[in-house]
Amino acid sequence: MDRRTALKNLSISLGYTVAAPTIFNMLSSCTAEASGWKPLFLSADEKHMITHLADIILPVTDTPGALDVNVPQFLDLMYADIEKEYNQNIFKKGALLFAEAFKAKFNIEVSEGTKVQYETLFASYFKISEATETSVLKLQNQPIENITSAEMDSYLLYKFLLSVRRYTLFGYYTSEKVGETVLNYDPIPGNQKGCIPIEDVPNGNAWSLYK
């Protein structure tokens, strides 16, 4: 199993939602260079964190990586324009906890961290036992008012990490570049075939949702 697949499959299950056309357009509009774009929602430290984490989750290999399709910009736009204030606040609190954990582990600020350091800390939250994963997911499914003070830091930290992971995969697989060059893409689709053998699917890849 290659590094990209291993990281993408690091425990903690994800759900997907079909993107509305406006969200596809948001990702298509993210054309700024990764080094020069100015976030609308993320702080400078959060931009640094999200850039490294997205690159870790989907690094460039023989196919484009998350940074090639401007996933950090997409996440920033989603939180600036789509997410409710309630979720924005949870994201900020979780990001702060991750920054504090990073500093405690490496004795440097998150803005000074390397990709290897980020990968080490990120993996520590996902390479966990099945029992721990079950506990984490159970906690994540609880309304915040049911979370005890002893559980709150873990709850917020995983909310942040799972949100970054979800939007990285969501933004990547609904991007124009990936939709047209990585996934199976047909600009003029024909008949819908709801149940066919995987051997009949070109290259064994999913059909693109980009349109």
C-alpha positions as MATLAB code, in Angstrom:
seq = 'MDRRTALKNLSISLGYTVAAPTIFNMLSSCTAEASGWKPLFLSADEKHMITHLADIILPVTDTPGALDVNVPQFLDLMYADIEKEYNQNIFKKGALLFAEAFKAKFNIEVSEGTKVQYETLFASYFKISEATETSVLKLQNQPIENITSAEMDSYLLYKFLLSVRRYTLFGYYTSEKVGETVLNYDPIPGNQKGCIPIEDVPNGNAWSLYK';
ca = [
       0.000    0.000    0.000;
       1.456    3.410   -0.978;
       1.769    6.365    1.363;
      -1.214    8.233   -0.089;
      -3.548    5.247    0.325;
      -2.302    4.493    3.829;
      -2.884    8.046    5.026;
      -6.226    8.358    3.289;
      -7.424    5.169    4.949;
      -6.245    6.000    8.484;
      -9.216    4.707   10.512;
     -12.024    7.100   11.531;
     -14.706    6.662    8.884;
     -15.966    9.502    6.697;
     -19.258   10.340    5.075;
     -19.770   12.135    1.767;
     -22.346   14.581    0.493;
     -22.979   15.260   -3.181;
     -21.854   18.805   -3.898;
     -24.246   21.402   -5.204;
     -23.173   23.223   -8.391;
     -22.315   26.350   -6.386;
     -19.765   24.380   -4.371;
     -18.189   22.975   -7.530;
     -17.882   26.550   -8.773;
     -16.191   27.569   -5.529;
     -13.463   24.997   -6.031;
     -13.061   25.894   -9.695;
     -12.504   29.517   -8.678;
      -9.650   28.663   -6.305;
      -6.813   29.493   -8.689;
      -4.411   31.443   -6.459;
      -0.897   30.129   -5.933;
      -0.616   28.198   -2.667;
       2.216   30.414   -1.409;
       0.458   33.729   -2.027;
      -3.270   33.354   -1.396;
      -4.875   35.339    1.410;
      -7.398   33.393    3.527;
     -10.850   34.767    4.219;
     -11.463   32.631    7.304;
      -8.212   30.973    8.335;
      -5.564   32.721   10.411;
      -1.939   32.654    9.257;
      -1.188   29.745   11.607;
      -4.301   27.885   10.480;
      -3.355   28.387    6.838;
       0.025   26.811    7.574;
      -1.627   23.905    9.400;
      -4.244   23.236    6.712;
      -1.684   23.393    3.916;
       0.513   20.772    5.570;
      -2.379   18.540    6.632;
      -3.985   18.567    3.178;
      -0.628   17.714    1.618;
      -0.212   14.831    4.068;
      -3.694   13.438    3.445;
      -3.361   13.577   -0.355;
       0.268   14.131   -1.415;
       1.272   14.364   -5.044;
       2.283   11.019   -6.571;
       1.674    9.898  -10.137;
      -1.569   11.880   -9.832;
      -2.124   15.446   -8.588;
      -2.082   16.099   -4.851;
      -4.413   18.196   -2.713;
      -2.244   21.290   -3.126;
      -2.324   20.939   -6.909;
      -6.068   21.550   -6.874;
      -6.019   24.250   -4.155;
      -7.769   22.260   -1.438;
      -6.674   24.627    1.387;
      -8.281   27.532   -0.480;
     -11.425   25.459   -0.934;
     -11.642   24.685    2.793;
     -11.100   28.365    3.577;
     -13.945   29.376    1.269;
     -16.236   26.696    2.651;
     -15.737   27.932    6.201;
     -15.944   31.583    5.184;
     -19.069   31.312    3.021;
     -20.886   28.045    3.757;
     -20.302   26.791    7.303;
     -22.449   28.154   10.109;
     -20.920   30.277   12.861;
     -21.382   27.383   15.291;
     -19.114   25.134   13.188;
     -16.687   27.964   12.561;
     -16.201   28.391   16.301;
     -15.679   24.663   16.826;
     -13.105   24.625   14.025;
     -11.190   27.513   15.591;
     -11.155   25.890   19.019;
      -9.971   22.571   17.579;
      -7.275   24.267   15.528;
      -5.984   25.990   18.661;
      -5.820   22.672   20.495;
      -3.893   21.111   17.624;
      -1.471   24.048   17.658;
      -0.960   23.626   21.400;
      -0.372   19.882   20.998;
       2.124   20.590   18.227;
       4.072   23.035   20.384;
       4.036   20.644   23.340;
       5.411   17.810   21.221;
       8.033   19.661   19.161;
       8.679   22.779   21.256;
       8.103   25.090   18.271;
       5.163   27.079   16.931;
       2.960   25.488   14.266;
       4.113   28.113   11.758;
       7.656   26.718   12.065;
       6.684   23.065   11.717;
       7.806   20.786    8.910;
       5.672   18.362    6.952;
       7.351   15.417    8.695;
       6.465   16.838   12.105;
       2.880   17.430   11.032;
       2.645   13.921    9.665;
       3.905   12.472   12.951;
       1.342   14.332   15.047;
      -1.519   13.789   12.594;
      -0.886   10.041   12.437;
      -0.870    9.794   16.233;
      -4.547   10.739   16.279;
      -5.578    8.191   13.652;
      -3.315    5.199   14.187;
      -5.328    4.093   17.183;
      -6.882    0.863   18.396;
     -10.317   -0.216   17.231;
     -11.686    0.315   20.726;
     -10.310    3.857   20.856;
     -11.683    4.611   17.412;
     -15.125    3.432   18.484;
     -14.924    5.676   21.532;
     -13.841    8.669   19.440;
     -16.648    8.201   16.926;
     -19.215    7.746   19.676;
     -18.077   11.018   21.236;
     -18.171   12.798   17.865;
     -21.797   11.796   17.389;
     -22.851   13.443   20.639;
     -24.271   16.991   20.772;
     -21.752   19.341   22.300;
     -23.984   20.034   25.310;
     -23.586   16.384   26.321;
     -19.779   16.546   26.291;
     -18.148   16.695   29.717;
     -15.314   19.066   30.520;
     -12.925   16.089   30.633;
     -13.982   15.049   27.125;
     -14.145   18.492   25.522;
     -10.551   18.841   24.292;
     -10.634   15.455   22.556;
     -14.050   16.245   21.081;
     -12.945   19.594   19.636;
      -9.587   18.331   18.390;
     -11.130   15.458   16.457;
     -13.861   17.739   15.118;
     -11.093   19.883   13.633;
      -9.047   17.006   12.217;
     -12.037   15.183   10.749;
     -13.284   18.385    9.178;
      -9.904   18.986    7.533;
      -9.809   15.391    6.305;
     -13.389   15.487    5.037;
     -12.949   18.735    3.131;
      -9.596   17.624    1.733;
     -11.127   14.503    0.191;
     -14.350   16.259   -0.768;
     -12.578   19.188   -2.411;
     -10.060   16.960   -4.158;
     -12.506   14.531   -5.727;
     -14.909   17.268   -6.826;
     -12.223   19.464   -8.387;
     -12.151   20.043  -12.122;
      -8.587   18.799  -12.527;
      -9.187   15.507  -10.737;
     -12.633   15.105  -12.239;
     -11.302   15.386  -15.771;
      -7.846   13.804  -15.532;
      -7.897   11.250  -12.693;
     -11.429    9.907  -12.412;
     -13.433    8.524  -15.310;
     -14.870   11.547  -17.069;
     -17.429   11.801  -19.828;
     -18.548   15.355  -20.696;
     -21.544   13.884  -22.540;
     -22.662   10.939  -20.369;
     -24.658    8.144  -21.936;
     -26.855    5.523  -20.323;
     -26.777    5.181  -16.547;
     -25.650    1.725  -15.435;
     -26.349    1.323  -11.750;
     -24.752   -2.047  -11.078;
     -21.881   -3.329  -13.192;
     -18.755   -5.380  -12.396;
     -15.703   -3.345  -11.378;
     -13.853   -4.966  -14.283;
     -16.154   -3.100  -16.658;
     -15.267    0.288  -15.193;
     -12.372    2.002  -17.040;
      -9.150    1.807  -14.988;
     -11.155    0.723  -11.940;
     -11.778    4.374  -11.067;
     -15.026    5.965   -9.977;
     -16.917    8.129  -12.451;
     -16.306   11.817  -12.049;
     -18.968   13.997  -10.429;
     -17.490   17.083  -12.046;
     -19.632   18.671  -14.710;
];
